[in-house]
Amino acid sequence: MKILIADDHSLVREAICAFLKSEGSFDLVGVGSLDDALTAARDAAAGFDLILLDYDMPGMNGLSGLSQMQEVAGHKPVALLTASASPSLARQALNAGARGYLLKTLSARSLAAAINFIAAGGTFAPYDLLAEETPRVASNLTRREAEVLSGLCAGKSNKEIGNDLDLQEVTIKLHVKTLCRKLGARNRTQAALLAQGKDGLILGL
């Protein structure tokens, strides 16, 4: 998968590229500005499968930069990469057509899982940011079940989720079974997919 990453902080950009290389067979191109990203995206030979834009880099002007890139990228997915855990901004970005709202605090594995999900046609945003605005998913789940579900959406194993929540793996298995029943899912994978709202929003991490 070929990914274009635009971030004006070289250390952050290089760290993200290193994280992703450690988690999968990603072909990564990093640039330091929106203008450079637009130039790279216009190169038909580049053939990017996904474009990640730092929301806070110069030239973005809020969501204006997202719109500019969407025009250039055509049908290719464009997602925002940010340190801002703002529910309202996440919702605005998704409403504007962003295919993802990815926090820079994500682990390498979670970031890779989110990118793979977006590339497969989904739209990704952190569960914690949007749960209050999407009661259709959260209303029938306990907080703990919601936390387990967010782990499933991140592609984590029961053991990893247990470590994150300081719970035994067998307890996580029970939570998975219960939330699968509540969501009408046959398995953990379908449970994650059924966390998808009508607007294509996947609630993960």
Phi, psi and omega in degrees: 000130181260125186234135174258124180243121179246116179208131185283348177266109186299322181295318178295314181300314181293324179294317179297317178298319179294319178301312184292323178296330181282346186248355181180178182271069180263138173259111191248136175236124182249136176227164188252007180205164178295319180300317179294324179293319179296319178297315180296320182291333179286342180284103184302331182290340183294318175058049180291139177271338181203143178237126179249124181245132173288120184297329188264004182281153180305141179096343181289323180049059182068228182271002178297320179297323176300315180297319179299316181291323179299322178296321181283320185285340181067238183273357180286140182290139177237129181233156178261142176242125188207160174262359184271110178271064183254115179301318182293320179293319178300315180295318178298318180296316180293321178295332179278358176105002176299138181269000177191153175230095190254125179278142181290350179276357180296148174288163180302317182293319180293320178297317179297319179295319179296317180296317178297323179294317179296315181298333180278358177114000181270175175235129190242138174208152181297132180303314185300329181286328191244359183302318181292335181268356182230064183295346179299332178264316190277341191298325183259010178248144173287166179300319181295318178297322178295322178294320178294318179299320179296326176294320177298318180296333179276359179079020183276152176281166177301321181296317180294319178296318178300318178296319180296322186260001181060046179232157177290150180301323180296327177293320178297320179300320179294319178296320179298316179299317181292314182290330174298319178295316181294326181271352182073031183263147179279332182204180184296324180294315179293327177300317179296319180291326180285351173285359181282129179280176181297333181271009176088010183277124174263132181263105184225167178062000000 
